[in-house]
């Protein structure tokens, strides 16, 4: 079982190596990188490339590790007992299976995505250590132990909003998705916009990398944003000459696809103002 990328996802050599190493070691793959560099999509493509179903657990700031195992709905049981419902005699009727439980009881191996783990409380990763290590957990309300039929391929993503505990990191195989170089980005664009003219693509990517390298930029545009921008350029049927920046603001055409906050827009306006003053 080896991942080699898919027709719709350009995976670099070091990324495929990381995925296959995590599979061989039977360790969770912890993937970090800038937002928009394809971390979540990686899990979907690994599932597609290996022909496996995927279970996705999207983490929020309020998510608790226990929710990934199961939740006991005591309120519903109390309500049913007041109504005389016979379901109250079996506590299992009030156990809601979490994503880990679903992955553990799956008839075949699955890809389990734990997405944006750094959004949760700092204790969240540590609370899952034993379950991810032993591939089992105990259900106290029913007295049963849930064991994984097949060890899932676990992919965990992080945007680096919080530092993750050392004990958790030790149990993972780590990979950082670097922002793609121009050649790799051209391959990615070719997958999504195969008909784009080379002259327009070269001019657009030159401008795009100049924007990313602008000193003082608060949020650098990502891979997903350049793909959106190119889609707009194609929709507007622009050519390389149309990409010349407005001298009054220095902003690129359709800059709303690339710059996502007013500070960065003002930055380019200030740069244009300073350039005009220097040219007097």
C-alpha positions in Angstrom: 0.0 0.0 0.0 1.9 3.0 -1.3 0.7 6.5 -2.1 2.0 8.1 -5.3 -0.2 11.1 -5.7 -3.3 11.3 -7.9 -4.3 12.9 -11.2 -5.9 15.8 -9.3 -3.2 16.3 -6.7 0.4 17.1 -7.3 2.4 15.5 -4.5 6.1 16.3 -4.2 8.6 13.5 -3.5 9.1 14.4 0.1 5.4 14.5 0.7 4.7 11.0 -0.8 7.7 9.8 1.3 6.2 11.2 4.5 2.8 9.6 3.8 4.3 6.2 3.0 6.6 6.4 6.0 3.7 7.1 8.3 1.7 4.2 6.8 4.7 1.9 7.3 5.4 3.0 10.9 1.6 2.9 11.7 2.0 6.4 13.2 -0.3 9.4 12.7 1.0 11.8 10.0 1.1 15.3 11.4 1.0 17.8 8.5 1.7 21.5 9.0 2.0 24.3 6.5 0.5 27.7 5.6 -3.3 27.8 5.3 -4.3 26.9 1.8 -1.4 24.7 0.9 -3.5 21.5 0.6 -3.2 19.9 4.0 -6.8 18.8 4.3 -7.0 17.9 0.6 -4.0 15.6 1.1 -6.0 13.3 3.3 -8.8 13.2 0.7 -6.3 12.4 -2.0 -4.5 9.7 0.1 -7.9 8.0 0.6 -8.6 8.2 -3.2 -5.1 7.1 -4.2 -5.2 4.1 -1.9 -8.8 3.3 -2.6 -9.9 3.7 1.0 -13.0 5.4 2.5 -12.3 8.5 4.6 -13.7 9.7 7.9 -13.3 13.4 8.6 -13.2 15.0 12.1 -13.1 18.8 11.8 -11.9 20.3 15.1 -13.3 23.5 16.5 -12.3 25.6 19.5 -15.0 23.9 21.6 -14.2 20.3 20.5 -13.2 17.8 23.3 -11.2 14.7 22.7 -14.1 12.6 24.3 -16.3 13.6 21.4 -14.1 11.7 19.1 -14.7 8.5 21.1 -18.4 8.8 22.1 -20.9 11.0 23.9 -23.4 9.8 26.5 -26.7 11.6 26.1 -27.9 11.6 29.7 -30.4 14.4 29.1 -32.3 12.3 26.5 -32.3 9.3 28.8 -33.7 11.3 31.7 -36.4 12.7 29.5 -37.3 9.2 28.2 -37.4 7.8 31.7 -39.9 10.5 32.7 -42.0 9.5 29.7 -41.8 5.8 30.5 -40.0 4.9 27.3 -38.6 1.4 27.4 -35.4 2.5 25.6 -34.0 3.7 29.0 -33.4 0.1 30.0 -30.5 -0.1 27.5 -27.9 2.6 28.1 -26.4 1.8 24.6 -29.4 3.7 23.1 -27.9 6.9 24.4 -24.3 6.4 23.3 -23.4 8.5 20.2 -20.4 7.1 18.4 -17.6 9.6 17.6 -15.3 9.7 14.6 -12.6 7.5 16.2 -15.2 4.9 17.1 -16.5 4.9 13.5 -12.9 4.5 12.2 -12.2 1.7 14.7 -15.3 -0.4 13.9 -15.1 0.1 10.1 -15.1 -3.3 8.2 -12.1 -2.2 6.2 -9.1 0.1 6.7 -10.0 3.8 6.5 -8.2 7.2 6.3 -9.1 9.2 9.5 -8.5 12.9 9.1 -8.3 15.0 12.3 -8.4 18.4 10.8 -6.9 21.6 12.4 -6.0 20.0 15.7 -4.4 23.2 16.9 -7.9 24.9 17.1 -8.8 22.9 20.2 -7.7 23.3 23.8 -4.0 22.5 24.5 -4.9 19.3 26.3 -6.8 17.9 23.4 -3.9 16.1 21.7 -2.7 14.6 25.0 -6.2 13.3 25.7 -6.0 11.2 22.5 -2.5 9.7 23.1 -3.6 6.4 24.6 -6.4 5.8 22.1 -4.2 6.6 19.1 -1.4 4.4 20.5 -3.4 1.4 21.6 -6.1 1.7 19.0 -8.7 1.0 21.6 -10.8 2.7 24.3 -13.2 1.8 27.1 -16.9 2.8 27.2 -17.6 3.3 30.9 -21.4 3.4 30.6 -21.6 0.0 28.9 -18.5 -1.6 30.2 -17.3 -2.5 26.7 -13.9 -2.0 25.1 -13.8 -0.8 21.5 -10.8 -2.1 19.6 -9.8 -1.1 16.0 -10.6 -3.9 13.5 -8.0 -2.4 11.2 -5.5 0.3 12.2 -6.7 3.5 10.3 -4.3 5.7 8.4 -4.5 8.8 10.7 -3.7 12.2 9.1 -3.6 15.2 11.5 -3.4 18.8 10.2 -2.3 21.9 12.0 -2.0 25.6 11.1 0.5 26.2 13.9 -1.9 28.4 15.9 -0.8 26.6 19.1 2.3 24.6 20.0 1.5 20.9 20.3 2.7 18.9 23.3 6.0 17.0 23.0 4.4 13.7 24.1 2.0 14.0 21.2 4.7 15.0 18.7 6.8 12.0 19.6 4.0 9.7 18.5 3.6 11.3 15.0 5.5 11.3 11.8 5.9 15.0 10.9 5.9 16.8 7.6 5.8 20.5 6.8 4.3 21.3 3.4 6.5 24.1 2.1 5.0 26.6 -0.3 5.5 25.3 -3.8 8.3 26.7 -6.0 7.3 28.1 -9.4 7.8 24.8 -11.3 5.7 22.9 -8.8 3.1 25.6 -8.8 2.9 25.4 -12.6 2.2 21.7 -12.3 -0.6 22.4 -9.8 -2.1 25.0 -12.0 -1.9 22.6 -15.0 -4.2 20.2 -13.0 -6.8 22.8 -12.3 -6.5 25.1 -15.4 -5.1 22.9 -18.1 -6.0 25.3 -20.9 -4.2 28.4 -19.6 -1.8 30.1 -22.0 1.9 29.9 -21.0 2.4 33.7 -21.4 -0.5 34.6 -19.1 0.6 32.0 -16.6 4.2 33.2 -16.5 3.1 36.8 -16.1 0.6 36.0 -13.4 3.0 33.8 -11.4 5.8 36.4 -11.6 3.4 38.9 -10.2 2.0 36.5 -7.6 5.5 35.7 -6.2 6.3 39.4 -6.1 3.2 39.9 -4.0 4.1 37.1 -1.6 7.6 38.5 -1.2 6.4 42.1 -0.4 7.9 43.1 3.0 5.3 43.9 5.6 2.5 41.7 4.1 0.3 40.5 6.9 -1.2 37.4 5.1 0.7 36.0 2.1 -1.7 34.6 -0.6 -1.8 30.8 -0.7 -2.0 28.1 -3.3 -5.8 28.0 -3.2 -5.9 31.8 -3.6 -3.7 31.9 -6.7 -5.9 29.2 -8.3 -8.9 31.3 -7.6 -7.1 34.4 -9.0 -6.2 32.5 -12.2 -9.7 31.3 -12.6 -10.9 34.9 -12.5 -8.2 36.0 -15.0 -9.4 33.3 -17.4 -13.1 34.2 -16.8 -12.3 37.8 -17.7 -10.2 36.7 -20.7 -7.3 38.9 -19.7 -3.9 38.7 -21.4 -0.4 39.5 -19.9 -0.7 43.2 -20.9 -3.9 43.5 -18.8 -2.0 42.4 -15.7 0.0 45.7 -15.5 -0.6 47.2 -12.1 -2.5 50.4 -11.5 0.2 53.0 -10.9 -2.0 54.8 -8.4 -2.3 51.9 -6.0 0.2 49.2 -7.2 -2.6 46.7 -6.7 -2.9 43.7 -9.0 -5.9 43.1 -11.1 -8.7 41.4 -9.2 -6.7 41.8 -6.0 -9.6 40.7 -3.8 -8.8 37.1 -4.7 -5.2 37.5 -3.3 -5.3 40.1 -0.6 -7.7 39.3 2.2 -7.4 42.2 4.6 -7.4 46.0 4.5 -3.9 46.3 6.0 -2.4 44.6 2.9 -4.4 46.6 0.5 -3.3 49.8 2.3 0.3 48.5 2.1 0.3 48.4 -1.7 -1.4 51.8 -1.8 1.4 53.3 0.4 4.1 51.6 -1.7 2.6 53.2 -4.8 2.5 56.6 -3.1 6.1 56.3 -2.0 7.1 55.2 -5.6 5.4 58.3 -7.0 7.1 60.6 -4.6 10.5 59.0 -5.3 9.9 59.5 -9.1 9.3 63.3 -8.8 
